Amino acid sequence: MYKKFVGAALALILSGCAQVPEEKQDPRDPLQSLNRPLYDFNMDVLDAYILRPAAKGYIAITPAPVRSSLVNFTTNLSAPTDAVNAALQAKPGDAGVNVARFLVNSTVGIFGLFDVAKSLGLEHKDEDFGQTLGVWGLGDGAYLMLPGYGPSTVRNLSGDIVDNVVIPKIALTTPETILVFALRAVEARASLMSQEKLLNESLDPYIFFKDVYLQRQLYELHDGNPPIEEEPEEFDEDFLENL
């Protein structure tokens, strides 16, 4: 099985070295000739044989209340990181809310399994270091499709390294960090199950996926109020929320 995956990856990457047709070239995506085969590998091999079956099994055997608690738990673990990034973005109010959420949910909410803070009016403020770099004026950089990881940009990849590797190591062991990452990945894939048809029916799934991802990053960077731009008719708000 391992050789099959490696062989498929190499074949897809080599097949992607051809020049991208002019009508599909995108200044945001200068590495498209490599990104496309990596997208195919992620979807046709990793997702088809590993992530999607894992997500289907997860949905089948995990009751909705348990899934909700697991989401609450992983979200609570990221609250300190969210607070640090909010502070770095000069949002002291959001930083305070995230600190308060962490304290309430880690105690009354039993290690974050229950989102007690939300019932007290403390809504989660999702901030990451990629957004922080954007607030500081750093551009997205090239769009990237990473094997086994999915879509990103040069800026967001740098931010993810800080958020998911540097900061968690302060509080979590390596196995715990991997477990949290796996839980988030499976839950994220499970939440997209209902949106598969939208992606599969698009004229070019790669372009659709890329545009949705970049639109979502812009949405998050501006806290839900991005600059007004004409939005492609294909976009679906639920799909954006789950990326």
C-alpha positions as CSV (number, residue, x, y, z in Angstrom):
1,M,0.0,0.0,0.0
2,Y,2.8,2.4,0.9
3,K,4.5,1.8,-2.5
4,K,1.2,2.4,-4.2
5,F,0.8,5.8,-2.5
6,V,4.4,6.8,-3.3
7,G,4.1,5.7,-6.9
8,A,0.9,7.6,-7.3
9,A,2.3,10.7,-5.8
10,L,5.4,10.6,-8.1
11,A,3.3,10.0,-11.2
12,L,0.9,12.8,-10.4
13,I,3.7,15.3,-9.7
14,L,5.6,14.4,-12.8
15,S,2.4,14.7,-14.9
16,G,1.9,18.2,-13.5
17,C,5.1,19.6,-14.9
18,A,3.4,20.6,-18.1
19,Q,2.8,24.2,-18.6
20,V,-0.6,25.5,-17.3
21,P,-2.9,26.7,-20.1
22,E,-3.0,30.5,-20.3
23,E,-6.7,30.7,-19.4
24,K,-6.1,28.9,-16.1
25,Q,-3.0,30.8,-15.1
26,D,-3.4,32.8,-11.8
27,P,-0.9,35.3,-10.4
28,R,-1.8,34.1,-6.9
29,D,-0.9,30.5,-7.9
30,P,2.6,30.6,-9.6
31,L,3.2,27.0,-8.6
32,Q,0.0,25.7,-10.1
33,S,1.9,23.1,-12.3
34,L,3.0,21.4,-9.0
35,N,-0.1,22.3,-7.0
36,R,-2.5,20.6,-9.3
37,P,-1.0,17.1,-9.2
38,L,-0.6,17.4,-5.5
39,Y,-4.3,18.3,-5.2
40,D,-5.1,15.2,-7.3
41,F,-2.9,13.1,-5.0
42,N,-4.6,14.5,-1.9
43,M,-8.1,13.9,-3.3
44,D,-7.7,10.8,-5.4
45,V,-5.3,8.9,-3.1
46,L,-5.1,10.2,0.5
47,D,-8.7,11.4,0.8
48,A,-10.2,8.5,-1.2
49,Y,-8.4,5.8,0.7
50,I,-7.7,7.3,4.1
51,L,-9.3,10.5,5.2
52,R,-12.8,10.1,3.7
53,P,-13.2,6.5,5.0
54,A,-11.9,7.6,8.4
55,A,-14.4,10.5,8.5
56,K,-17.3,8.2,7.4
57,G,-16.4,5.7,10.1
58,Y,-16.1,8.5,12.7
59,I,-19.5,9.8,11.8
60,A,-21.0,6.3,12.0
61,I,-19.7,5.3,15.4
62,T,-19.5,8.7,17.2
63,P,-22.7,10.1,18.6
64,A,-23.3,13.8,17.9
65,P,-22.9,14.9,21.5
66,V,-19.5,13.2,21.7
67,R,-18.4,14.9,18.4
68,S,-19.5,18.2,19.8
69,S,-17.5,17.6,23.0
70,L,-14.4,16.7,20.9
71,V,-14.7,19.9,18.9
72,N,-15.1,21.9,22.1
73,F,-12.0,20.2,23.6
74,T,-9.8,20.9,20.6
75,T,-11.1,24.5,20.3
76,N,-10.4,25.1,24.0
77,L,-6.8,23.9,23.6
78,S,-6.3,26.6,20.9
79,A,-7.8,29.3,23.1
80,P,-4.4,30.5,24.5
81,T,-3.0,30.6,21.0
82,D,-6.1,32.6,19.9
83,A,-5.6,35.0,22.8
84,V,-1.9,35.6,22.0
85,N,-2.7,36.3,18.3
86,A,-5.5,38.6,19.2
87,A,-3.2,40.6,21.4
88,L,-0.6,40.7,18.7
89,Q,-3.3,42.0,16.4
90,A,-4.1,44.8,18.9
91,K,-7.5,43.3,19.8
92,P,-7.3,43.3,23.6
93,G,-11.0,42.7,23.9
94,D,-10.8,39.5,21.9
95,A,-7.7,38.4,23.7
96,G,-9.5,38.8,27.0
97,V,-12.5,36.8,25.8
98,N,-10.3,33.9,24.7
99,V,-8.5,33.9,28.1
100,A,-11.8,34.0,29.9
101,R,-13.2,31.2,27.7
102,F,-10.1,29.0,28.4
103,L,-10.4,29.5,32.2
104,V,-14.2,28.8,32.3
105,N,-14.2,25.9,29.9
106,S,-11.1,24.3,31.4
107,T,-12.7,24.2,34.8
108,V,-16.5,24.4,34.8
109,G,-16.5,22.9,31.3
110,I,-14.5,19.9,32.4
111,F,-11.2,20.4,30.4
112,G,-13.1,22.0,27.6
113,L,-15.5,19.2,26.8
114,F,-18.4,21.5,27.3
115,D,-18.6,25.1,26.0
116,V,-19.9,26.7,29.1
117,A,-18.3,30.0,28.2
118,K,-20.6,30.4,25.1
119,S,-23.7,30.2,27.3
120,L,-22.2,33.1,29.3
121,G,-21.9,35.2,26.1
122,L,-18.2,34.6,25.6
123,E,-18.1,33.7,21.9
124,H,-14.9,32.1,20.4
125,K,-12.6,34.5,18.7
126,D,-10.7,32.5,16.1
127,E,-7.3,34.1,15.5
128,D,-4.1,32.6,14.1
129,F,-0.6,33.7,13.4
130,G,-1.2,33.7,9.6
131,Q,-3.9,36.3,10.3
132,T,-1.5,38.2,12.6
133,L,1.1,38.4,9.8
134,G,-1.6,39.6,7.5
135,V,-2.6,42.3,10.0
136,W,1.0,43.3,10.2
137,G,1.0,43.9,6.4
138,L,2.5,40.7,5.0
139,G,0.9,39.5,1.8
140,D,-0.4,36.0,1.2
141,G,2.5,34.9,-1.0
142,A,2.1,32.0,-3.4
143,Y,-0.9,29.6,-3.0
144,L,0.3,26.2,-1.9
145,M,-1.2,22.7,-2.1
146,L,0.6,20.6,0.4
147,P,0.6,16.8,0.4
148,G,-1.4,15.4,3.2
149,Y,-2.1,18.9,4.6
150,G,-4.2,20.7,2.0
151,P,-4.4,24.3,0.8
152,S,-2.3,27.1,2.3
153,T,-0.2,30.1,1.3
154,V,3.3,31.0,2.1
155,R,2.1,33.3,4.9
156,N,-0.4,30.9,6.3
157,L,2.1,28.0,6.3
158,S,4.5,30.1,8.3
159,G,1.7,31.0,10.7
160,D,0.5,27.4,11.0
161,I,4.1,26.3,11.9
162,V,4.0,28.8,14.8
163,D,0.4,28.0,15.9
164,N,0.6,24.2,15.5
165,V,4.2,23.3,16.2
166,V,6.0,26.0,18.2
167,I,3.3,27.1,20.7
168,P,1.6,23.7,21.4
169,K,5.0,22.2,22.3
170,I,5.0,24.5,25.3
171,A,2.0,22.8,26.7
172,L,1.5,19.5,24.9
173,T,3.7,16.5,24.2
174,T,4.3,15.3,20.7
175,P,1.7,12.5,20.8
176,E,-0.9,14.8,22.3
177,T,-0.2,17.4,19.5
178,I,-0.6,14.6,16.9
179,L,-3.8,13.4,18.5
180,V,-5.3,16.9,18.4
181,F,-4.2,17.4,14.8
182,A,-5.8,14.1,13.8
183,L,-9.1,14.9,15.6
184,R,-9.3,18.2,13.9
185,A,-8.5,16.8,10.5
186,V,-11.2,14.0,10.8
187,E,-13.8,16.4,12.1
188,A,-13.1,18.9,9.4
189,R,-13.4,16.2,6.7
190,A,-16.6,14.9,8.3
191,S,-18.2,18.4,8.3
192,L,-17.5,18.7,4.6
193,M,-19.3,15.5,3.7
194,S,-22.5,17.3,2.8
195,Q,-20.6,19.7,0.5
196,E,-18.9,17.1,-1.7
197,K,-21.5,17.4,-4.4
198,L,-20.8,21.1,-4.8
199,L,-17.1,20.5,-5.3
200,N,-17.5,17.6,-7.6
201,E,-20.0,19.4,-9.9
202,S,-17.8,22.5,-10.3
203,L,-16.2,22.9,-13.8
204,D,-12.7,22.8,-12.3
205,P,-12.6,21.4,-8.8
206,Y,-9.0,22.6,-8.3
207,I,-9.8,26.2,-9.1
208,F,-13.1,26.1,-7.1
209,F,-11.3,24.7,-4.1
210,K,-8.5,27.3,-4.3
211,D,-10.9,30.2,-4.7
212,V,-13.0,29.1,-1.8
213,Y,-9.9,28.8,0.4
214,L,-8.5,32.2,-0.5
215,Q,-11.9,33.8,-0.1
216,R,-12.2,32.2,3.4
217,Q,-8.8,33.5,4.4
218,L,-9.8,37.0,3.3
219,Y,-13.0,36.7,5.3
220,E,-11.1,35.6,8.4
221,L,-8.4,38.3,8.1
222,H,-11.1,41.0,8.1
223,D,-13.2,39.4,10.9
224,G,-16.1,38.6,8.6
225,N,-16.1,42.0,6.8
226,P,-13.8,41.7,3.8
227,P,-13.5,44.4,1.2
228,I,-16.5,44.3,-1.1
229,E,-15.7,42.3,-4.2
230,E,-17.9,40.5,-6.7
231,E,-18.2,36.9,-5.4
232,P,-18.4,34.0,-7.8
233,E,-22.0,32.6,-7.9
234,E,-20.7,29.1,-7.1
235,F,-19.6,30.0,-3.6
236,D,-21.5,28.4,-0.8
237,E,-21.4,29.9,2.8
238,D,-21.5,26.5,4.5
239,F,-18.5,25.3,2.4
240,L,-16.6,28.5,3.4
241,E,-17.4,28.0,7.1
242,N,-16.0,24.4,7.1
243,L,-12.6,25.1,5.4
